[in-house]
Amino acid sequence: MFLLSVVWNIASLAIILGYLTVEYSSYFPSLIHDLYLFGKVRKLDGFKLRDSILHVPKSWFCHFYLTGVVINSAVLAITLYTVLGTGVWPECVQDFLTIIGHPGKEAEDLTAPFPMVLAIVMEEIQVIRRSIETLYINSYSNSKMSLVIYIVGLLFYSSIGISILSLSQAGPISLEDFYSLSWLQWYAVVLFLYASYKQYSINKRMAKLRQDKNGNVANKKHHIPHGDLFEYVSCPHFLMEIILYFAIATVVGWEHEVCLYLWLFVFVNQLIEGYLVHRWYKETFPKYPPERKAILPYLF
């Protein structure tokens, strides 16, 4: 197992263990919950955590995506320079890949150059779109998150492009590579575009709950969203996040174990956070639609 695979697995385990401390809160110190819970779920029954200097505004989520734009753009630039040029990683890049566990040119299961580039472009679309949404569309409440969550978010979006490179091979690409993708990979691209648009429309719908007719933020209260996928689940934007990274992992191929475990981290994180948000909605709004699930329609 490669170094980044271990890192993503540890991160997934940490999310699960953190959730267990919430479920069995009486056995764990409140400090753990203070670091783990963020946003409105900090006000779940039995917690009501207070904010301190160790907490930052949830609106700082924009820093995650802006960091992702900077790092992923650098990764994309280096990758395009390589595949459109000599087809060989610059020496400094090769040394870095060796440090993080790149198996070298002799490995037979490395992701081909074109799917690698396509996956990095998909991530570029994601972080640019989310940056725009967090800066110009989303309407945040006064909720906070701990510095631990903040740092984890920065590291996550700094690591995606690097994770894609970790088990990918350099090499020249041509127009013929465009036709070499399987139907499943093209399906993943279409799925990614659909989920990206859907997440945008969902975030826009949520933002409107706090806006007046002119689009200005009128309040910072929490409201029950209605319409679209909200009729089925409390957190459709989390569901779209799972689908987005599922699509990226499918494009590079499921034999790319680092991206597989990266997606598993996204799945675990979004599933648990979606459940906690759903639980908060039900505690806060007595008339919350009982037929809604947390994140997976009809299932969970």
Secondary structure, 3 states (H helix, E strand, C coil): CCHHHHHHHHHHHHHHHHHHHHHCHHHCCHHHHHHHCCHHHHHCCCCCCCCCCCEEEHHHHHHHHHHHHHHHHHHHHHHHHHHCCCCCCCHHHHHHHHHCCCCCCCCCCCECHHHHHHHHHHHHHHHHHHHHHHHHCCCCCCCEEEHHHHHHHHHHHHHHHHHHHHCECCCCCCHHHHCCCCHHHHHHHHHHHHHHHHHHHHHHHHHHCCECCCCCECCCCCCCCCCHHHHCECCHHHHHHHHHHHHHHHHHCCCCHHHHHHHHHHHHHHHHHHHHHHHHHHHHCCCCCCCCECCCCCCC
